[in-house]
Amino acid sequence: MNINDSDEKETLSNCGMDIAVHVPRRRDRVGVIDSEQSRHIIETDKADENIDCEDDRRTCGSCKDMKELWSTKSVVLTILQAAPGALPFGFCATFLNDYLQEQRDMTKENATVALAVFGAGNAIGAMGFLGHFAYAKDVRGPPMIMGLSLILGCIPFYFLINKVDENANTSVVAGLTILTGMLVVIPVPLERSILTNVCRPTLRGRANALVSIVDDLGKGLGPALVSLLITTFDRQTAFNISLVGWIIGGILSLMIMMFVKTDEEAVQKKIREELTSAMPV
């Protein structure tokens, strides 16, 4: 039997006789295609593994970042102090105009002017010019101003709720409302500056986002909580109780003074270490 050299030969032992068996060589490209497909599958699996590892690293890094945020006492206190103010702000935004008309017998025009002046005071207080001078003196200055302004803001607002009536001088009413509006909004720009100083640059956005979430929740929950107080007490008592929110927020703000200096120094040290490690040797 003539067997082509390109074919394979196999010898089988059968009953003591050697028999040459013709085994044709596969000339098609199935094996080549299979090899290429296998190589492609392997490369795809490796790419998927790299993507999964990268996702795991990002998830792990995100968890570490959040852990670092919540382990920074100044950040936690700054976020917490924004929550109690939802009560009095909810009252001002939803019930103040109606309360001045119904309970304090003010005219609709004067009540509307009082609310508008309160908003003007908010705009002035949000400028944050006091924080710049306070920080230049001491890093603990801004949280001190935050706490004192929230607590002091309760005083003129208390008189507005309990003492003002239809016989009150319009200038006095305007003075009380604009002073309250200024004082209770001073912490808003200062809390952002504190977060900037006690957080690494990569974490500042998250810290500010958490404060914004708390503020947004307060806008919705504040009026609902005040409504709950009204159903339990009379309106005047409910509004007086809501002022406790600013007092609690002021106390939490004053507590930031105990940690802000240490937290800021720790962040500056981390940033210096990161810059040093990034510099070529």
C-alpha angles and dihedrals in degrees: 000000000000113000119194114242090232090060125079122250126216126182118207125193110224120169091336093306124115110227121190111222121199111228110182116224114239107246097177121101097241091111091048092049091047090052093050091047091050091050090049091049091050092049091047091050090050091050091049090049091051091050091049091049090049091050090049091051091049092048091047090047091049091052090049091050093051090046090052091050095050092045091058105090095202091056093049093048092046090054093045096049090060093061104065092052088070090084101059093034089052089053094049095048097044112021110022098089094047093043094054090051100043104032102027096035095231120156118258091248095052092045090051091048090051091053092047092050089050088057091049089054089052090055092051094046092049091064089082097207092145093060093060094056093041093052091049088059099041136344087234091060098087096053089046090054090046093054097043094046093052093048095043091047089067092065101066090036091054090055090047091055099040110025109031116094140154091290095054118117112256091226091054091051091048091048093051094048097045091047091050092046092052097047100046094049098048091090094059098078092032094057089056092051091049091052090050091054098046099041131072112247092255091056102043094087092053093047092051090046090056091052090048090051090053090049092049092048089051092055090059102033097041097070090041092054092046089051088053090053091049091055089052099042135014118281097258093050091046092053092048090052090051089062088070086075091069091046092053091046090050092052092049089049092052089051089061087070090071094060111022097086094050093044092050092050091049092052093048089051091052092049091051090050092050092050091047093050091048094054116096115250 
